[in-house]
Amino acid sequence: MNHEHWLDNPRNVRRLWRGFLVVLALTVAAGFFVDLHPHFAIEDWHGFYAAYGFLACLAMIVVAKGLGLLLKRRDTYYDPESEDE
């Protein structure tokens, strides 16, 4: 029973990426038509929230990778037989 998932097809993955990029571009372009009420001057920059969200996500990934390196254990960490070694 070899059932292939729809995301295994590279063409579908490419379509998803293009769709995500179109939605992102439309969201940033919508900033021209929405009257934002910024509290700080930097919030008035066009595309600020998209850049801020991207950088926050990037920071979370870097911190998670660092925590993974810090908290990493051996594969046999919970193996009761490895206590003898």
DSSP file (Angstrom, degrees, kcal/mol; ACC not computed):
  #  RESIDUE AA STRUCTURE BP1 BP2  ACC     N-H-->O    O-->H-N    N-H-->O    O-->H-N    TCO  KAPPA ALPHA  PHI   PSI    X-CA   Y-CA   Z-CA
    1    1 A M              0   0    0      0, 0.0     2,-1.1     0, 0.0     0, 0.0   0.000 360.0 360.0 360.0  81.1    0.0    0.0    0.0
    2    2 A N        +     0   0    0      2,-0.0     2,-0.6     0, 0.0     0, 0.0  -0.744 360.0 174.6 -96.6  89.4    2.3    2.8   -1.3
    3    3 A H        -     0   0    0     -2,-1.1     2,-0.4     0, 0.0     0, 0.0  -0.870  20.7-144.7-101.7 119.6    0.2    5.9   -1.0
    4    4 A E        -     0   0    0     -2,-0.6     2,-0.1     1,-0.0    -2,-0.0  -0.655  14.1-126.7 -86.0 134.6    2.1    9.1   -1.9
    5    5 A H    >   -     0   0    0     -2,-0.4     3,-1.7     1,-0.1     4,-0.4  -0.471  19.9-120.4 -75.6 150.0    1.3   12.2    0.1
    6    6 A W  G >  S+     0   0    0      1,-0.3     3,-0.7     2,-0.2     6,-0.2   0.738 112.4  59.0 -67.5 -20.6    0.4   15.3   -1.9
    7    7 A L  G 3  S+     0   0    0      1,-0.2    -1,-0.3     5,-0.1     6,-0.1   0.554  87.9  75.2 -83.4  -6.8    3.3   17.3   -0.4
    8    8 A D  G <  S+     0   0    0     -3,-1.7    -1,-0.2     4,-0.1    -2,-0.2   0.699  77.4  87.5 -73.7 -18.0    5.8   14.7   -1.8
    9    9 A N  S X> S-     0   0    0     -3,-0.7     4,-1.5    -4,-0.4     3,-0.8  -0.730  73.3-149.2 -83.3 118.6    5.3   16.1   -5.2
   10   10 A P  H 3> S+     0   0    0      0, 0.0     4,-2.3     0, 0.0     5,-0.2   0.798  95.3  62.3 -59.8 -28.3    7.8   19.0   -5.7
   11   11 A R  H 3> S+     0   0    0      1,-0.2     4,-1.9     2,-0.2     5,-0.1   0.891 103.6  47.9 -65.0 -38.3    5.3   20.8   -8.0
   12   12 A N  H <> S+     0   0    0     -3,-0.8     4,-2.2    -6,-0.2    -1,-0.2   0.868 110.0  52.0 -70.1 -35.7    2.8   21.1   -5.2
   13   13 A V  H  X S+     0   0    0     -4,-1.5     4,-2.4     2,-0.2    -2,-0.2   0.909 108.9  50.9 -65.8 -41.3    5.4   22.4   -2.8
   14   14 A R  H  X S+     0   0    0     -4,-2.3     4,-2.5     1,-0.2    -2,-0.2   0.904 109.1  51.5 -61.3 -41.5    6.4   25.1   -5.4
   15   15 A R  H  X S+     0   0    0     -4,-1.9     4,-2.5     1,-0.2    -2,-0.2   0.902 108.9  50.6 -62.4 -41.0    2.7   26.0   -5.7
   16   16 A L  H  X S+     0   0    0     -4,-2.2     4,-2.8     2,-0.2    -2,-0.2   0.932 110.0  49.4 -62.5 -45.5    2.5   26.4   -1.9
   17   17 A W  H  X S+     0   0    0     -4,-2.4     4,-2.5     1,-0.2    -2,-0.2   0.930 112.1  48.3 -59.7 -45.4    5.6   28.6   -1.8
   18   18 A R  H  X S+     0   0    0     -4,-2.5     4,-2.3     1,-0.2    -1,-0.2   0.907 111.7  50.2 -62.1 -40.7    4.2   30.8   -4.6
   19   19 A G  H  X S+     0   0    0     -4,-2.5     4,-2.4     2,-0.2    -2,-0.2   0.915 110.5  49.1 -63.2 -43.4    0.9   31.1   -2.8
   20   20 A F  H  X S+     0   0    0     -4,-2.8     4,-2.4     1,-0.2    -2,-0.2   0.904 111.6  49.5 -62.1 -41.4    2.5   32.0    0.4
   21   21 A L  H  X S+     0   0    0     -4,-2.5     4,-2.6     2,-0.2    -1,-0.2   0.880 110.2  50.5 -67.1 -37.2    4.6   34.7   -1.3
   22   22 A V  H  X S+     0   0    0     -4,-2.3     4,-2.6     2,-0.2    -2,-0.2   0.926 111.4  47.9 -65.0 -43.9    1.5   36.1   -3.1
   23   23 A V  H  X S+     0   0    0     -4,-2.4     4,-2.2     2,-0.2    -2,-0.2   0.906 112.6  49.5 -63.5 -41.0   -0.4   36.3    0.3
   24   24 A L  H  X S+     0   0    0     -4,-2.4     4,-2.4     2,-0.2     5,-0.2   0.928 111.7  48.1 -62.2 -45.7    2.7   38.0    1.9
   25   25 A A  H  X S+     0   0    0     -4,-2.6     4,-2.5     1,-0.2    -2,-0.2   0.902 112.2  49.2 -63.3 -40.8    2.9   40.5   -1.0
   26   26 A L  H  X S+     0   0    0     -4,-2.6     4,-1.8     2,-0.2    -1,-0.2   0.877 110.3  51.5 -65.9 -36.8   -0.8   41.3   -0.8
   27   27 A T  H  X S+     0   0    0     -4,-2.2     4,-0.5     2,-0.2    -2,-0.2   0.916 112.7  44.3 -66.3 -42.8   -0.6   41.7    3.0
   28   28 A V  H >< S+     0   0    0     -4,-2.4     3,-1.0     1,-0.2     4,-0.2   0.893 113.2  51.8 -68.2 -39.1    2.3   44.2    2.7
   29   29 A A  H >< S+     0   0    0     -4,-2.5     3,-1.6     1,-0.2     4,-0.4   0.811  98.6  65.4 -67.0 -28.9    0.6   46.0   -0.2
   30   30 A A  H >X S+     0   0    0     -4,-1.8     3,-1.2     1,-0.3     4,-0.8   0.732  84.1  76.6 -65.6 -20.0   -2.6   46.3    1.9
   31   31 A G  T << S+     0   0    0     -3,-1.0    -1,-0.3    -4,-0.5     5,-0.2   0.741  85.9  61.6 -61.4 -23.1   -0.6   48.6    4.2
   32   32 A F  T <4 S+     0   0    0     -3,-1.6    -1,-0.3    -4,-0.2    -2,-0.2   0.777 109.5  40.2 -71.5 -26.1   -0.9   51.4    1.6
   33   33 A F  T <4 S+     0   0    0     -3,-1.2     2,-0.5    -4,-0.4    -2,-0.2   0.488 100.4  81.5-103.8  -5.6   -4.7   51.3    2.0
   34   34 A V  S  < S-     0   0    0     -4,-0.8     2,-1.1    -3,-0.2     0, 0.0  -0.875  73.8-134.2-107.0 133.0   -5.0   50.9    5.8
   35   35 A D        -     0   0    0     -2,-0.5     2,-0.2     2,-0.0    -3,-0.1  -0.736  27.5-163.6 -86.5 102.7   -4.7   53.8    8.1
   36   36 A L        -     0   0    0     -2,-1.1     8,-0.0    -5,-0.2    -5,-0.0  -0.555  15.0-145.9 -84.6 151.1   -2.5   52.6   10.9
   37   37 A H        -     0   0    0     -2,-0.2     2,-0.1     6,-0.0     7,-0.0  -0.734  25.0-165.4-116.2  80.5   -2.3   54.5   14.2
   38   38 A P        -     0   0    0      0, 0.0     3,-0.1     0, 0.0     6,-0.0  -0.343  21.2-161.6 -72.5 145.9    1.4   54.0   15.2
   39   39 A H  S    S+     0   0    0      1,-0.1     2,-0.3    -2,-0.1     3,-0.0   0.714  81.4  38.8 -91.0 -26.9    2.6   54.7   18.7
   40   40 A F  S >  S-     0   0    0      1,-0.1     3,-0.7     0, 0.0     4,-0.4  -0.875  85.0-118.6-123.6 156.8    6.2   55.0   17.6
   41   41 A A  G >  S+     0   0    0     -2,-0.3     3,-1.3     1,-0.2     4,-0.3   0.839 111.2  59.9 -63.9 -34.0    7.8   56.4   14.5
   42   42 A I  G >  S+     0   0    0      1,-0.3     3,-1.4     2,-0.2    -1,-0.2   0.813  95.2  63.3 -66.6 -28.4    9.3   53.1   13.4
   43   43 A E  G <  S+     0   0    0     -3,-0.7    -1,-0.3     1,-0.3     6,-0.2   0.677  92.7  65.1 -69.1 -15.9    5.8   51.6   13.2
   44   44 A D  G <  S+     0   0    0     -3,-1.3    -1,-0.3    -4,-0.4    -2,-0.2   0.602  77.1 107.6 -82.3 -11.9    4.9   54.1   10.4
   45   45 A W  S X  S-     0   0    0     -3,-1.4     3,-1.5    -4,-0.3     2,-0.3  -0.424  82.6-106.9 -66.3 140.2    7.5   52.5    8.1
   46   46 A H  T 3  S+     0   0    0      1,-0.3    -1,-0.1     2,-0.1    -2,-0.1  -0.533 103.1  11.9 -71.0 128.6    5.9   50.6    5.3
   47   47 A G  T 3> S+     0   0    0     -2,-0.3     4,-2.2   -19,-0.2    -1,-0.3   0.576  85.6 132.0  82.8  10.4    6.3   46.8    5.8
   48   48 A F  H <> S+     0   0    0     -3,-1.5     4,-3.0     1,-0.2     5,-0.2   0.924  71.0  48.7 -61.0 -45.8    7.5   47.2    9.4
   49   49 A Y  H  > S+     0   0    0     -4,-0.3     4,-2.3     1,-0.2    -1,-0.2   0.847 110.5  51.0 -67.9 -33.2    5.2   44.6   10.8
   50   50 A A  H  > S+     0   0    0      2,-0.2     4,-2.2     1,-0.2    -1,-0.2   0.927 114.3  43.7 -66.5 -44.5    6.2   42.0    8.1
   51   51 A A  H  X S+     0   0    0     -4,-2.2     4,-2.7     2,-0.2    -2,-0.2   0.903 114.0  50.9 -66.8 -40.9    9.9   42.6    8.8
   52   52 A Y  H  X S+     0   0    0     -4,-3.0     4,-2.3    -5,-0.2    -2,-0.2   0.917 111.3  47.7 -63.3 -43.9    9.3   42.5   12.5
   53   53 A G  H  X S+     0   0    0     -4,-2.3     4,-2.2     2,-0.2    -1,-0.2   0.904 112.5  49.4 -63.6 -42.0    7.4   39.3   12.3
   54   54 A F  H  X S+     0   0    0     -4,-2.2     4,-2.5     2,-0.2    -2,-0.2   0.932 112.9  46.0 -63.2 -46.3   10.1   37.7   10.1
   55   55 A L  H  X S+     0   0    0     -4,-2.7     4,-2.4     2,-0.2    -2,-0.2   0.869 111.8  51.7 -67.1 -36.0   12.9   38.8   12.4
   56   56 A A  H  X S+     0   0    0     -4,-2.3     4,-2.1    -5,-0.2    -1,-0.2   0.911 111.4  47.4 -65.6 -41.5   11.0   37.5   15.5
   57   57 A C  H  X S+     0   0    0     -4,-2.2     4,-2.0     2,-0.2    -2,-0.2   0.908 111.7  50.6 -65.2 -42.0   10.5   34.2   13.8
   58   58 A L  H  X S+     0   0    0     -4,-2.5     4,-2.3     1,-0.2    -2,-0.2   0.901 109.7  50.7 -62.0 -41.3   14.1   34.0   12.8
   59   59 A A  H  X S+     0   0    0     -4,-2.4     4,-2.5     1,-0.2    -1,-0.2   0.893 108.4  52.2 -64.4 -39.6   15.2   34.8   16.4
   60   60 A M  H  X S+     0   0    0     -4,-2.1     4,-2.4     1,-0.2    -1,-0.2   0.893 109.8  49.5 -63.5 -38.5   12.9   32.0   17.8
   61   61 A I  H  X S+     0   0    0     -4,-2.0     4,-2.4     2,-0.2    -2,-0.2   0.925 111.9  47.4 -65.8 -44.6   14.5   29.5   15.4
   62   62 A V  H  X S+     0   0    0     -4,-2.3     4,-2.2     2,-0.2    -2,-0.2   0.909 113.6  47.6 -64.4 -42.2   18.0   30.5   16.4
   63   63 A V  H  X S+     0   0    0     -4,-2.5     4,-2.7     2,-0.2    -1,-0.2   0.908 111.6  50.8 -65.3 -41.4   17.2   30.4   20.1
   64   64 A A  H  X S+     0   0    0     -4,-2.4     4,-2.2     2,-0.2    -2,-0.2   0.897 110.2  49.5 -64.0 -39.9   15.5   27.0   19.7
   65   65 A K  H  X S+     0   0    0     -4,-2.4     4,-1.9     2,-0.2    -1,-0.2   0.915 111.7  49.3 -63.8 -42.0   18.6   25.6   17.8
   66   66 A G  H  X S+     0   0    0     -4,-2.2     4,-2.1     1,-0.2    -2,-0.2   0.911 111.3  48.5 -63.8 -42.7   20.8   26.9   20.6
   67   67 A L  H  X S+     0   0    0     -4,-2.7     4,-2.8     1,-0.2    -1,-0.2   0.877 107.9  56.0 -64.2 -36.4   18.6   25.3   23.3
   68   68 A G  H  X S+     0   0    0     -4,-2.2     4,-0.6     1,-0.2    -1,-0.2   0.897 109.6  45.4 -61.9 -40.0   18.7   22.1   21.3
   69   69 A L  H  < S+     0   0    0     -4,-1.9     3,-0.3     1,-0.2    -1,-0.2   0.878 115.7  47.3 -69.2 -37.0   22.5   22.1   21.4
   70   70 A L  H  < S+     0   0    0     -4,-2.1    -2,-0.2     1,-0.2    -1,-0.2   0.872 119.2  37.3 -72.4 -38.0   22.5   23.0   25.1
   71   71 A L  H  < S+     0   0    0     -4,-2.8    -1,-0.2    -5,-0.1    -2,-0.2   0.346  84.8 131.3 -98.6   5.0   20.0   20.4   26.2
   72   72 A K     <  -     0   0    0     -4,-0.6     2,-0.3    -3,-0.3    -3,-0.0  -0.315  34.6-170.5 -64.7 139.4   21.0   17.6   23.9
   73   73 A R        -     0   0    0      1,-0.1    -2,-0.0    -2,-0.0    -1,-0.0  -0.824  30.3 -88.1-123.6 164.8   21.4   14.1   25.4
   74   74 A R    >   -     0   0    0     -2,-0.3     3,-1.4     1,-0.1     4,-0.2  -0.256  38.8-112.8 -65.2 160.5   22.8   10.8   24.2
   75   75 A D  T 3  S+     0   0    0      1,-0.3     3,-0.4     2,-0.1    -1,-0.1   0.796 118.6  49.8 -64.1 -28.6   20.5    8.4   22.4
   76   76 A T  T >  S+     0   0    0      1,-0.2     3,-1.0     2,-0.1    -1,-0.3   0.101  74.3 117.6 -98.3  22.4   20.8    6.0   25.3
   77   77 A Y  T <  S+     0   0    0     -3,-1.4    -1,-0.2     1,-0.3    -2,-0.1   0.877  84.6  33.6 -59.2 -42.0   20.1    8.6   28.0
   78   78 A Y  T 3  S+     0   0    0     -3,-0.4    -1,-0.3    -4,-0.2    -2,-0.1   0.340  89.1 116.4 -97.5   6.3   17.0    6.8   29.3
   79   79 A D    X   -     0   0    0     -3,-1.0     3,-1.1     1,-0.2     4,-0.3  -0.658  54.9-154.5 -78.3 118.0   18.2    3.3   28.6
   80   80 A P  G >  S+     0   0    0      0, 0.0     3,-1.0     0, 0.0     4,-0.2   0.780  91.3  60.5 -66.7 -24.6   18.4    1.5   32.0
   81   81 A E  G >  S+     0   0    0      1,-0.2     3,-0.9     2,-0.1     4,-0.2   0.743  93.2  64.9 -72.9 -21.7   21.1   -0.9   30.6
   82   82 A S  G X  S+     0   0    0     -3,-1.1     3,-0.9     1,-0.2    -1,-0.2   0.573  80.0  81.5 -79.2  -7.7   23.5    1.9   29.9
   83   83 A E  G <  S+     0   0    0     -3,-1.0    -1,-0.2    -4,-0.3    -2,-0.1   0.792  83.4  62.7 -66.2 -26.2   23.8    2.8   33.6
   84   84 A D  G <         0   0    0     -3,-0.9    -1,-0.2     1,-0.2    -2,-0.2   0.755 360.0 360.0 -69.2 -23.9   26.4   -0.1   33.9
   85   85 A E    <         0   0    0     -3,-0.9    -1,-0.2    -4,-0.2    -2,-0.2   0.469 360.0 360.0 -78.0 360.0   28.7    1.7   31.5
